[in-house]
Amino acid sequence: MSQAIQTQAVQAPAIKVSSKSMPAVGLGLWKIDQDSAADAVYEAIKVGYRHLDSAADYDNEQQVGEGIARAIADGLCSREELWVTSKLWNTYHRAEHVEAACRRSMDDLGLGYIDLYLVHFPIALRYVDFNHRYPAEWIFDHSAENPGMELDQIPLSETWGAMEQLVENGLVRQIGVCNYSAALLHDLMSYARIKPAMLQIESHPYLTQEALLRTARSYNMAVTAFSPLGSLSYVELNMAGANDTVLSDPSVLAAAQRTGATAAQVVLRWGIQRGTAVIPKTSNPQRLIENLTLTEFSLSDEEMDAISALNQNRRFNDPAQFCEAAFNTFHSIYD
């Protein structure tokens, strides 16, 4: 397979998001620095990506917008062919701040609408004005003697009502949530007038989240898996160790040997084959293409089961851990 992927990129399958189709493989834009973001987006679109996963907190939306604008200007795609996701940051959960936050992302991205807008975390923090600091990050006042997070008492129902207004005002096409538990999904569905179209969660072979996936699907919500390759994005943040990788597991390597795919392709194919979208992050040109060529092979039921059996409920992105370590505040959102 390695020879074929150098010459031809194949579009990944699509998944249904409400009544729309979204490419099942997207480019995750977390941790792509400002200096390379525009080129990374442009090159991704050039090789076939049509799904970009962004967020205000990633601090690169302006550069992402530059890459999109250049790709459209050069005729690589039209705006209508792209699926762009962005996310509402924690400091903008009050109803009066939601639209302004959305419009800021739209302006930075250079878009007249956002395809999918998500509540980034079920965590409300005190408001930070755009002119004071943007992105607002987690810490309320960096100059404080003991800087830390400052929570705000805002019901998630208030935030969701403002998200619904974004759809009704034509700013976004679909809305959804990230990092919600099954209990929060049940609660959300009890009051949502416009139902969430998407749940975005950490999911990989070490964190399969089967019950949560079943819950989302029972409500006709699509699911996107972030960090679909597991620990790779977290080693440099000291949130995972070098030995935490799933890519060297014998079941993954055996499937890679049988199919002629790379270990990363096998893990991404596992994610797609179980019905989730995946948003791996890379700016490596070869890996960009490899991540799209997931329709050239499939995993057997036995291989799927063996990889799913690797589950350890191992979560790398957990506010209960990183908020206490980095922001002097313990704040757990998972049981």
C-alpha angles and dihedrals in degrees: 000000000000092000094050096050092058092064106032134035115203122207113245119235121272130239127211116255104186102304095337134084119235124189107255093223118057136171111254109217100194112123095009102132124232094250093061104026098092093049092043091054093045093050092046092053089045093058094045112280114143099165119076122181112205139161138189090240092059089074094218106086094113090055091044087054090052090054091049093048092050092048092051092045090052091051096247091130143339125247089249091059092058128085109204122185125192134172141227111239123229096251093061101057096115111100093241092057102045099082093044090052091049092048091050090056091046091051093047091047091045092232133139091212139006118233096213128011119190137192097243098210134357086242124108117205130184113280119264115196117238091236092055098049135341125214087033095210122193103293116080100205119015091188094058119113090245105019115203147138118299114204124215124213101238122142114233087231090065091052092047092051089057090047089055089054089058089061093045091050092050097244095119133023100210136013133204146145141260130211095010122151124224090258091055091048091054090050093047093051090054093066108019114117090185106041120228111260097196142035114196115195142156107267133160136132091289091051108032097164093199096167092049092049090051091049093052092048091050085063093045091249119149117227130222119194115215119197087024091171093054122223101012096098094047106051094082089048091055088242093115138024128240090250094055093085121122091201093085096049113123094234091055093045092049091053090047091052093049095047100036089236128127120260090251091052090052092053092047091047088052088055094049094042091056088055105260130120115238129212109192116181120228139136093190107116095218094048091047088062095040091055090057097048097077098119093068093079140017135207123242121240089253092053092047091051093047093052092045088052089065089077113134097164082245109168118190097179104057122147090204087068108030097039092055094044098045107021104032092242129108108214118161121191098170126067 
